[in-house]
Amino acid sequence: MVIGASGGIGQALVEALRQQAHGGVVHALSRQPLPSGMRAVPTAPIDITSEPSVRTAAAAIGAPIDLLIVATGMLHDDEHGPERALRELDPDRLARSFAINTIGPALILKHFAPLLARDRRAVIALLSARVGSISDNRSGGWYGYRATKAALNMIIRSAAVELARIRRHCVCVGLHPGTVDTGLSKPFQRGVPASKLFSPKRAAAQFLDVIATLTPSDSGECFAWDGAEIAP
């Protein structure tokens, strides 16, 4: 299952999973309509900023779920980029960023974690970011995005602790995809080496490669696209 399936990474993940589903069903959930080429995928609408919407989508899917990828997130909008200085902080924009990057994924965990398979390995992977690492922050700026991803990483850690008590085969992690050539990163691609600017297709493949290596002992951590663990 991919939540955020209409985004660049989300679409690539759905396609990659469809190719390796081996008879399983791939669900694509999104607030925005999906491209016409994805109509063969069972889909449901979801607005992660609305708990009733998340609850309804979870009820429509049912159980059990073997893999849930949350590929949602917001770095900027059409009018505003990430804050570079304290004077740029705006409470409404901060609240919107937390609603999408932190509270929304938390609601997904609340309503979808109970649907995870109990008798076998099940994975929840949420799109995080290296800039959410507090110990790795040496350049400052990007206040809202950094804060929301750091908060998300803490929610992932706490959820992993809880899930380990009731679903011992579960893996709950954050994943940093690197710089992917999507609308989210478009304004910030200058200076990124070509070898480190990934197409959505490559990013999806790297995502799934990392997921394939994870075990319950990795639960609660955050990993980069190459499998390296990111410090809190």
N, C-alpha and C positions, 0 to 999 in steps of 0.2 A: 504494500500500500504506500502510495506517495501522496502526501498532503502538500499543496503548493504546486500542483502538477501543471499549471499553465505557465510557470516561469521557465526561463531558459534551462536551468539545471533540472527542474522538475520534469519537463518534457523529455529531456535526454535520459533521465532515470527510468521513466515509464517505458520508453522504447527499449532500453537495455534490459529491463526486467522482463518485458514481454518476450524477448528473444531467449531468455534463460529460464522461463517459468516452469518448464517441464510438466505441463499439465495443470499447474496452479493458476489461480485467478489473480490478476493484477488490478487493483482498484486505484483510480486516479481521482483525487478530490481537489477542488479548487473553488475559489470565490468567483474567478473570471471564467467565462466559457472556454472550453478547450478547443484547440485546433480541430478542424474537420477530420484530419487524418487519424485522430485518436478516438473516434467515435466507437470503435470496436471494444474499447476498454470500458468495463463497468465503472460508472462515475457517479458522484454525488456532489451537490453543492455544499460548500462550507465557508463560513466567515469566522476566522479564528478569534476575532475581536468580540464575538457574540456567543456567550455560553449556551443559550438555547440552540443556536445553529450547530455548535460542536456536539452537543448532546444528541440532537436529531440525527446528525451524520453518523455518529457512533452506533446509534440504535438501528440505523438502516443497514450497516455493514454486518453486524453480528460477529460471531467468533468461530474458530480461533484465528488469530493473526500471527504469522511467522516473522514478518518483517514490516516495520513501520518506519518510513523516512519522512521527516518533517523538513521540507525544503522551502520554508517561508522566511521572509526577512525584509527589512527596510533600512537602507543606509541614507537615502536622500529622496526628495520628491522633486516635482517639476520646478518648484520655487526656491527650495532651500537645500544646501548641501550640509555635510556634517560640520558641527561647530569647531572652529579652530581656536577660539579664545573665549574666556569667561563672559565677555560682554555680549556674545552672540547667543547665550543660553536663553531659551524661551520655554516657559512652563507648558504651553499647549503642545509644542513640538516634542518636548521630552515625554509628555504623557502619551502622545501618539506612538512614539518610538517604543516605549515600554509595552504599550498595548499589543503591538505587532511582534516585537522581538522577544519578549519575556512572558507576558501574561497569556498571550495566545498559545504558545507552546506548552505552558503550564496547564492550561485548560485541556489541551489535547492529551497530555499525560493523565490528567484526572479521569477523562471519559474513555480513552482508548486503551490504557494499560490493563484494565480488567478484561479486555478482550484477547490478550496475548495467550498463545498456546501455553499450557501448563506442563505438558508431559514431554516437551522437547525444547531445544534451543529456540529462543525468540529474541529478536533484536529491535530496539527502538534507537534510531540514530537521528539526532536533531542538528540542523545546520547551525553551527556556531562560527567563531572567528578567532584567529590568533590574537587580534587586538583586544579580545576579552580577557586575556591573561594579565592580571595585575602585576605580577613580578616581571613581565616582559615589556611593560610600558615605560619606555625611555624617551619617547618623543612627544608625549602629551597630545592634546587636541582630540577631536572626534569624541567629545564628551558623552553625548547621548548614546552613540553606537557602542562605544567601549563599555559604558555602564550597563546597558541592556544585555550585552553578551556575557559580561561577568556575572550578572544576576542570573541569566539563563544557565550558565555553567554550574552555579550553586544549586539551582533547582534540579538539574540533572543529577548532581551528586546526591542530594537528599532523596530523590526518587529512586536512585539505584540502591541506596541503603534499605529503603522500605521494600522495594520489589524483591530484594535478595531474601527477605524473610518469608515471602509467600510464593515466589516463583523462582526457584533456585537455578533454573536454566536460563533466566532472563539476562540480557545484556542491554544496558541503557547508557548511551554515550553521546558526546558532542563531536561533530566532525567539522574540520576546517577545510574547505575545498581548494584553497589557494585563490589566485586571481583568475576568475573565469570571465570569458568574453561575453558578458551579458549587459543589460541596461543598468544593473546595479553598479557595476565597476567601470562602465564606459568613461565617466569623467575623470577617472583616476588611473588610467592605463599608461599615461606618459611615463617613461622611464622603466616600465616593467619589461625585462628581457623577453624576447619572443619565446624562449624555452620555458618561461614561467607564466605565460599567458595562455591558459588552457581553453580549448573549445569546450562547450557544454558536453559534447559526446565524450571527450577525453576525461573531463571532470567526473562524469557519471561512472565511467569505467574505473577510475581511481577510487571513487567512493565505494563501489561495490567490492573492489579488491581488498580494501581495508576492512570492510564489514566481514568479509569471508574469513579473516584471520582472528576475529575477536572471540574471546571466551568470557564466561561470567566473571573471571578475575579481573577483566578490564573494565567492568561496569563502573560508571561514575566518573570516568576520565574523559579527556578531550584529546582527539588525535588529529593530526594534519593529514593532508592528502597522500603523503608518502608513508603513512603509518607511524610517524614519530609522535611521541606523546608530548602534548603542550602543557607547560607548567601552569598551575593555577595563578 
